[in-house]
Amino acid sequence: MSEAKKKAARLAIVGLLLAACCAFVLMMTLRSFWPPAQPTIALPPPSSPASVVEPPAPPTDEFAKYYALPPGVFVAGVDPGTVPPDVRLGFYNQQNPTQARAIPAGPDAMSIRWRNHTPSVYSMSFGNDNVLPTVLTNMLDIYPAEISGDASLLTFHGDIVWQLGATPEQYISSLEKLILKNGAPAVHLAIQNVQEKAIVFSGKWVYKRVDAARMSTSGSFSILIYSNLPYVRGAGGASGTFRQLAGAIEDRLSDQMKKPVIFEAQMAPVRLSWFFNREDDPDDKLILDHVQEQTGLNWSVQTRAVRCLVISGG
């Protein structure tokens, strides 16, 4: 190629580069005058009247007349026999319409929780009119095996009303008065760390699912609390923390084996679910062995400092 042609080629390349630069500068200049594009937001379709779920109707003044907590009282008992049936059953129907259709006679006992001046049915019992042990768990995070002393004093036959957000000391003061009002001798309650025999699950979490019928929603860790298979539905279940799983296992053990259950798990999930197998006479050791198989955590009985509700006097 001659020297003249090479020079012409170089000039052509330089010209193209200059043209590209000019075009880029012009585009950026024009863009500064354009408003930024707005994202398209898809609005949800309007709800049809059939899809709107109405909240439960507020309680009537008549209900509050029987179930409101006096100032300074954080736990109280209500004898259902002193409440007009239409008031108690009316509230039960408002709060649990599906359950009310299944059992229109209503529960033997209810736990009524007040929150922000609004009551709700927190738990119900059918066939047992003493819900105080369940309320202790809700209020104080104390399970039955973590009661030191005469647990039979913690009995009230009827509905329990309690205020959410009180301190343990406020709950305990009201509980002492409730026990005294229930006809029992005066007692002193306190939360203390007590050296107790406990069932301790420890080690590294290694999950192994039981090959049983549907036990859980997809994607969650499910523990089947059982001694023997096959898995028979209908005994219930729940989801929550390891602390709540410990209470569920404890509840399943016989009186001879019942002890506080403690989990000391490494690399474990924060939440999980559990299900009970419907069994007539479950075996304590097999229950614990099967939890061990599903979690990879070894269980043993050890003496530990356990947070307990201590009952003295009476």
DOTI-253002 format. One line per 5 residues: number of its first residue (from 0); their letters; for each residue x, y, z of C-alpha. Coordinates in steps of 0.05 Angstrom, whole numbers, plus 5000, padded with zeros to 4 digits. Example, Ala and Ser with C-alpha at 12.3 -4.5 7.8 and 13.67 -1.06 7.14 Angstrom:
<atoms>
0 = AS = 5246/4910/5156  5273/4979/5143
</atoms>
This chain:
<atoms>
0 = MSEAK = 5000/5000/5000  5027/5069/4981  5043/5121/5033  4985/5164/5009  4934/5108/5019
5 = KKAAR = 4960/5094/5089  4952/5167/5107  4882/5168/5080  4863/5106/5121  4890/5137/5184
10 = LAIVG = 4850/5200/5173  4787/5159/5161  4795/5123/5227  4807/5188/5265  4745/5216/5232
15 = LLLAA = 4702/5158/5254  4727/5163/5326  4712/5238/5327  4642/5225/5300  4629/5172/5353
20 = CCAFV = 4652/5219/5409  4607/5275/5383  4547/5228/5380  4559/5205/5452  4564/5277/5478
25 = LMMTL = 4501/5296/5441  4463/5236/5469  4483/5252/5542  4464/5325/5532  4395/5308/5507
30 = RSFWP = 4385/5256/5561  4393/5309/5615  4329/5340/5589  4289/5275/5592  4251/5258/5657
35 = PAQPT = 4272/5192/5688  4228/5133/5670  4177/5116/5724  4171/5044/5746  4105/5011/5730
40 = IALPP = 4069/4991/5794  4019/4935/5789  3961/4951/5834  3926/4892/5868  3857/4877/5842
45 = PSSPA = 3801/4904/5886  3778/4855/5938  3711/4825/5926  3662/4828/5985  3668/4752/5994
50 = SVVEP = 3744/4756/6005  3741/4808/6061  3748/4775/6130  3715/4816/6184  3750/4819/6252
55 = PAPPT = 3713/4791/6312  3661/4839/6339  3685/4878/6400  3662/4852/6467  3599/4882/6498
60 = DEFAK = 3599/4922/6562  3563/4863/6592  3623/4818/6578  3671/4868/6609  3626/4870/6670
65 = YYALP = 3646/4798/6686  3715/4792/6654  3749/4860/6662  3809/4862/6709  3806/4912/6766
70 = PGVFV = 3863/4962/6771  3926/4930/6799  3902/4859/6785  3938/4821/6730  3909/4751/6738
75 = AGVDP = 3839/4733/6761  3792/4675/6760  3719/4676/6737  3669/4621/6754  3631/4608/6689
80 = GTVPP = 3569/4592/6731  3565/4665/6752  3565/4691/6680  3500/4692/6640  3506/4638/6586
85 = DVRLG = 3490/4686/6529  3548/4731/6551  3600/4676/6555  3577/4637/6495  3566/4700/6455
90 = FYNQQ = 3639/4720/6464  3660/4648/6448  3619/4651/6384  3649/4718/6364  3720/4696/6376
95 = NPTQA = 3716/4625/6348  3657/4617/6301  3684/4553/6269  3698/4521/6337  3630/4544/6362
100 = RAIPA = 3595/4510/6305  3632/4445/6321  3621/4449/6397  3563/4498/6410  3561/4482/6485
105 = GPDAM = 3628/4518/6492  3692/4501/6530  3696/4478/6602  3747/4533/6614  3777/4591/6575
110 = SIRWR = 3839/4634/6582  3820/4706/6567  3878/4752/6552  3871/4828/6554  3916/4868/6508
115 = NHTPS = 3909/4943/6495  3842/4943/6530  3816/4888/6484  3802/4816/6508  3811/4753/6466
120 = VYSMS = 3804/4679/6477  3877/4657/6483  3864/4583/6498  3806/4536/6511  3798/4470/6547
125 = FGNDN = 3747/4417/6534  3741/4361/6586  3786/4397/6636  3765/4461/6673  3834/4479/6699
130 = VLPTV = 3873/4522/6649  3918/4555/6700  3979/4511/6683  3973/4533/6610  3967/4606/6631
135 = LTNML = 4031/4599/6673  4068/4579/6611  4040/4639/6573  4053/4689/6628  4117/4665/6660
140 = DIYPA = 4148/4616/6610  4142/4562/6663  4124/4491/6644  4093/4441/6692  4159/4404/6705
145 = EISGD = 4190/4470/6725  4145/4478/6786  4179/4464/6852  4130/4450/6909  4058/4430/6914
150 = ASLLT = 4034/4441/6842  3963/4421/6862  3956/4490/6894  3960/4521/6825  3888/4501/6809
155 = FHGDI = 3828/4542/6790  3765/4510/6763  3738/4560/6712  3761/4616/6666  3827/4652/6677
160 = VWQLG = 3834/4725/6657  3903/4756/6650  3935/4820/6626  3990/4817/6573  4054/4855/6588
165 = ATPEQ = 4056/4852/6664  4121/4836/6700  4133/4768/6732  4127/4800/6800  4059/4829/6783
170 = YISSL = 4034/4762/6757  4060/4726/6819  4027/4776/6867  3960/4766/6832  3969/4690/6830
175 = EKLIL = 3981/4688/6905  3915/4726/6916  3879/4680/6867  3903/4617/6904  3881/4647/6970
180 = KNGAP = 3814/4666/6942  3806/4595/6915  3804/4569/6987  3876/4545/6992  3923/4566/7049
185 = AVHLA = 3967/4627/7037  4028/4610/6994  4090/4647/6972  4111/4642/6899  4179/4660/6871
190 = IQNVQ = 4219/4648/6808  4287/4619/6826  4342/4577/6795  4338/4508/6827  4385/4449/6819
195 = EKAIV = 4341/4397/6785  4349/4334/6745  4337/4353/6672  4335/4318/6604  4389/4353/6563
200 = FSGKW = 4395/4347/6487  4464/4370/6466  4511/4367/6406  4509/4388/6333  4443/4393/6298
205 = VYKRV = 4437/4341/6242  4366/4336/6217  4336/4271/6194  4263/4271/6174  4218/4213/6194
210 = DAARM = 4189/4180/6133  4117/4186/6155  4053/4214/6127  4044/4289/6120  4071/4323/6181
215 = STSGS = 4089/4392/6160  4086/4447/6110  4140/4444/6057  4209/4470/6075  4206/4468/6151
220 = FSILI = 4241/4423/6200  4189/4376/6229  4199/4333/6290  4151/4275/6303  4144/4262/6378
225 = YSNLP = 4129/4188/6380  4150/4121/6408  4122/4075/6354  4100/4081/6282  4057/4083/6240
230 = YVRGA = 4042/4156/6246  3968/4167/6262  3942/4238/6253  3898/4274/6302  3941/4285/6364
235 = GGASG = 3960/4356/6345  4023/4395/6337  4052/4465/6335  4112/4506/6313  4159/4551/6350
240 = TFRQL = 4226/4554/6385  4268/4499/6416  4243/4524/6484  4172/4510/6462  4191/4443/6432
245 = AGAIE = 4222/4425/6500  4154/4440/6533  4119/4396/6482  4166/4337/6495  4160/4347/6570
250 = DRLSD = 4084/4346/6564  4087/4279/6528  4128/4243/6581  4098/4202/6637  4097/4228/6709
255 = QMKKP = 4154/4180/6725  4200/4210/6672  4174/4281/6670  4232/4330/6679  4251/4397/6650
260 = VIFEA = 4277/4389/6579  4337/4432/6557  4365/4439/6486  4438/4458/6477  4442/4451/6401
265 = QMAPV = 4497/4476/6355  4483/4498/6284  4408/4491/6296  4350/4529/6263  4315/4584/6301
270 = RLSWF = 4245/4555/6291  4216/4487/6275  4151/4449/6279  4130/4385/6315  4074/4335/6314
275 = FNRED = 4049/4283/6363  4033/4212/6344  3966/4186/6368  3987/4130/6415  3953/4098/6475
280 = DPDDK = 4014/4083/6517  4077/4118/6491  4144/4096/6517  4186/4151/6549  4255/4125/6528
285 = LILDH = 4232/4113/6456  4204/4183/6452  4271/4213/6472  4310/4165/6428  4269/4184/6367
290 = VQEQT = 4278/4259/6380  4353/4243/6384  4350/4207/6317  4314/4265/6283  4358/4321/6311
295 = GLNWS = 4427/4288/6318  4428/4313/6390  4446/4263/6444  4402/4263/6506  4421/4248/6577
300 = VQTRA = 4396/4263/6647  4438/4315/6682  4433/4360/6742  4425/4432/6720  4404/4500/6747
305 = VRCLV = 4332/4505/6723  4289/4567/6725  4230/4545/6767  4167/4572/6800  4179/4555/6873
310 = ISGG = 4118/4546/6918  4128/4551/6993  4078/4552/7050  4009/4524/7040
</atoms>
